[in-house]
Amino acid sequence: MRAKRVNLLIALVAVMLFSFSCFCISKMTQTSNQLFSCRNRILEFKENILHLKNQTKRNHQQLIKVLNRMKYDVKKNLSVNLAEKTVSTLDENKTVSNTFEVLKFFFPHLRKAGRLYPDVIIGKEKTGVSLALGISTVRRGSHSHLKQVLTSLVSRMTLAEEKDSVVIVSVADSNEDYLTSVVDMITKKFKRQLKSGSLEVISIPAFFYPDMSHARQSTEDSQKLDSWQIKQVLDFCFLMLYAQPKAMYYLQLEDDVIAKNMYFTKITDFIHNISSNNWFYIEFSILGFVGKLFKSEDLTDFVRFFLMFYKDKPIDLLLGDIFRVKKCSPEETLEKCTERNKQIRIQYKPSLFQHVGELWSSFPITEQNSITK
């Protein structure tokens, strides 16, 4: 009887232990499930936070693009309105505000010349566009690439881009035969662009140029610039002043440089995606002064600086000088200043413009490698 009670007690304890074990296992399983569910919720929450962060970043970028586009449209509308007012003033008063008056400050021989303006050979004097592209051309014997250059520029624009731009060919050569040949070629090959006003040809008056007897006459006179280098500075300055009231931005090109595919679209997209409008100029090519983009509102300041030192340095070196004067501290090197001002002096890569031929440049006496990176 006693053994029977012991066995019953043992069985009861075993049942209780088994029940407790089952209870514990059940609780542990429930807790594990709760922990697993909690972990999933934490991961889901983390994923939602990351999604919201990415969405916020995308919204911020879109907002910047929209704001830049709004600023671009506002400036463009102001430019168009200003152009309309200028036309209205012309109709009423028969006068033109002359951006070339700044030249009289630097060249005394122009002060008695009256109204300064280029000889407009062909063009409708289009204004109120986004981009003006300036090409200065000179006679270079049998090596004329101007038709190829213009073809690359206009054929790689959409019709909308062509409508919102003007290409200005400035004949900076006193040779009448060359001027005639340029006019004949453009009137035959680019009739539609001339008719729409998206292409213009001007020639610089011979009386504009000062006496260049101070220029280098021989290689022994190494302290002076060659006369063509001095003239190039003056040619570009004249073209800049002519283009300034036409567009929001000005792009400097040369008559031996071709554009790459979609160059215009890439330029406008790049400008619109810049978060700050505080840039000094943008380099769309590493070739000297080629492919440099300026805000038209800043062109007069650039021209003034170039004209102060046009006898001393070529224009591409003067561009580096004005950057250093305006943006660099006296104690820092140009390399450190350039690194510090990457968002002001912006370099676009890869280059959107390429020299024609293997060894050729804007002037017959210079050579320049055509490879761009």
CORGI-V95078 format. One record per residue. PHI is phi in degrees with one decimal (* if undefined). Layout:
# CORGI-V95078
phi->{PHI	PHI}
This chain:
# CORGI-V95078
phi->{*	-65.0	-65.3	-64.4	-66.3	-65.0	-64.4	-64.4	-65.3	-63.7	-64.2	-65.1	-65.6	-63.7	-63.4	-65.2	-63.5	-63.3	-63.4	-65.5	-63.3	-63.0	-63.1	-64.4	-62.3	-61.2	-65.2	-63.2	-63.3	-63.5	-63.8	-61.8	-63.2	-65.5	-64.4	-63.1	-64.6	-63.5	-62.0	-62.5	-66.5	-64.4	-62.3	-64.3	-63.2	-61.5	-64.3	-64.5	-62.0	-63.6	-62.7	-63.3	-62.8	-64.4	-64.3	-63.9	-64.3	-64.5	-62.8	-64.2	-63.8	-64.4	-63.8	-62.5	-62.0	-63.3	-64.1	-62.7	-65.3	-63.7	-63.0	-61.6	-65.7	-63.1	-62.7	-64.7	-63.2	-63.3	-63.8	-64.3	-61.2	-64.6	-63.5	-64.7	-66.0	-63.3	-61.7	-61.7	-63.5	-60.0	-63.5	-85.1	-110.4	57.8	-130.8	-128.5	-69.8	-106.7	-71.6	-83.5	-61.4	-61.1	-65.9	-66.9	-67.4	-94.2	-125.4	-57.0	-68.5	-90.0	-68.0	-106.1	-85.3	79.5	-73.1	-96.4	-167.8	-71.3	-78.5	-80.8	-81.9	-135.4	143.3	-104.2	51.4	-64.9	-136.3	75.6	-104.6	-81.7	-135.4	-109.2	-112.0	-102.1	-125.0	-96.0	-125.3	-133.7	-69.0	-137.9	66.2	-89.8	-98.2	-106.0	-111.3	-60.5	-62.1	-64.8	-62.8	-64.2	-61.7	-65.1	-70.8	-78.5	-75.4	-104.6	-109.4	-79.0	-62.6	-64.5	-67.3	-62.9	-66.7	-98.8	-150.0	-145.2	-99.1	-113.7	-98.9	-105.1	-82.1	-103.2	-141.7	-80.4	-72.7	-65.5	-65.1	-67.0	-58.1	-62.7	-65.3	-65.6	-62.2	-61.9	-62.5	-70.8	-66.1	-85.9	-94.5	-131.4	-62.2	-64.3	-65.5	-66.7	-65.4	-80.8	88.4	-84.5	-137.6	-132.5	-126.2	-127.7	-129.3	-84.0	-59.8	-63.3	-71.6	-65.3	-76.3	-78.9	-65.8	-110.3	-67.7	-79.9	-70.2	-66.3	-104.2	-147.5	-69.1	-72.0	-87.6	-75.5	-82.2	-110.3	-80.6	-67.0	-61.6	-68.4	-69.3	-64.8	-62.2	-61.9	-59.4	-66.8	-59.0	-66.7	-62.9	-61.6	-65.1	-60.7	-65.9	-66.7	-79.9	-51.4	-77.1	-88.1	-146.1	-74.3	-129.4	-126.8	-115.8	-90.5	-128.1	-132.7	-86.3	-132.6	-126.5	-103.2	-93.2	-86.6	-57.0	60.0	-59.9	-66.5	-61.2	-64.9	-66.1	-67.0	-63.3	-64.2	-63.1	-66.9	-90.0	-73.0	-70.1	-116.3	-97.2	-93.6	-80.9	-89.4	-159.5	-120.7	-99.1	-98.4	-160.0	-96.2	-83.6	51.4	-95.9	-73.0	74.0	-90.4	-107.8	-124.3	-74.7	-59.3	-65.3	-95.9	-61.6	-61.5	-64.1	-63.1	-61.3	-57.2	-65.6	-60.6	-72.2	-67.4	-126.4	-64.4	-82.8	-101.1	-144.1	-64.2	-68.2	-67.9	-73.4	-65.4	-63.5	-65.6	-66.3	-67.3	-62.9	-66.5	-65.0	-85.9	-118.9	-109.0	-80.1	-60.0	-88.2	-100.8	-76.0	-63.0	-63.2	-65.8	-65.2	-62.9	-63.1	-70.5	-112.1	-61.1	-86.6	-108.8	-105.0	-95.1	-114.9	-89.7	-131.4	-79.7	-59.5	-97.9	-135.0	-137.6	-65.7	-81.9	80.6	-86.9	-134.0	-158.9	-141.6	-67.9	-129.7	-59.4	-91.0	-117.5	-122.9	-149.1	-65.7	-84.5	-75.7	-120.7	-123.5}
